[in-house]
Amino acid sequence: MNECAGYLDLARGSIDRIIIQHVKEYMIMTSLGDESIMNTMAKLSAKLGLILLDIEGALAALVRLIE
């Protein structure tokens, strides 16, 4: 099997969001354009779906500012 096969699978697209769940909190890293990342921290008790909606709104506003 080709050693690069796994890398080629990952190279098919870009990463939009990474969510890390820790014992006490979430860390959400979201792509903000080609060269920027927005980091968000939230308690585990927060509703993740609502946080993601708020992040999308904030991203839209930030993209307008940096373009």
C-alpha distance (Angstrom), angle and dihedral (degrees) to the residues before:
residue distance angle dihedral
M1 . . .
N2 3.78 . .
E3 3.82 112.5 .
C4 3.80 91.2 -144.3
A5 3.81 95.5 54.4
G6 3.83 93.5 99.6
Y7 3.78 91.8 48.8
L8 3.79 91.6 50.5
D9 3.79 90.3 53.4
L10 3.82 90.2 53.8
A11 3.79 92.8 45.7
R12 3.81 92.6 64.5
G13 3.78 96.2 87.6
S14 3.75 146.7 -4.5
I15 3.77 131.5 -89.0
D16 3.81 112.8 -112.1
R17 3.80 100.0 179.2
I18 3.79 140.6 5.6
I19 3.81 119.3 -162.8
I20 3.80 119.6 -164.4
Q21 3.79 117.1 -169.2
H22 3.80 114.2 -156.1
V23 3.79 127.7 -178.7
K24 3.81 92.0 -93.3
E25 3.80 106.8 19.1
Y26 3.78 151.8 13.6
M27 3.78 123.5 -113.9
I28 3.79 112.6 -160.3
M29 3.80 119.6 -169.6
T30 3.79 113.2 -167.5
S31 3.79 128.9 -173.6
L32 3.79 112.7 -112.4
G33 3.77 105.7 -171.1
D34 3.77 123.6 -48.1
E35 3.79 98.9 -51.9
S36 3.81 107.4 26.5
I37 3.79 139.0 73.3
M38 3.79 128.5 -162.5
N39 3.82 115.2 -147.5
T40 3.80 120.5 -155.2
M41 3.80 127.2 -174.2
A42 3.81 122.7 -161.9
K43 3.79 137.5 168.5
L44 3.80 117.2 -104.9
S45 3.80 89.0 -118.8
A46 3.83 89.8 64.9
K47 3.80 118.3 97.9
L48 3.78 105.4 -105.3
G49 3.80 94.8 -153.4
L50 3.80 92.1 56.6
I51 3.79 91.0 46.6
L52 3.81 90.5 53.1
L53 3.80 90.7 50.6
D54 3.81 90.7 50.9
I55 3.80 90.1 48.2
E56 3.81 91.0 53.6
G57 3.81 90.6 52.5
A58 3.80 92.1 47.8
L59 3.80 91.2 47.7
A60 3.79 91.5 53.3
A61 3.81 90.8 52.2
L62 3.82 93.1 45.9
V63 3.80 93.2 48.4
R64 3.82 89.2 54.8
L65 3.82 89.4 52.4
I66 3.78 97.8 48.6
E67 3.80 98.4 42.3
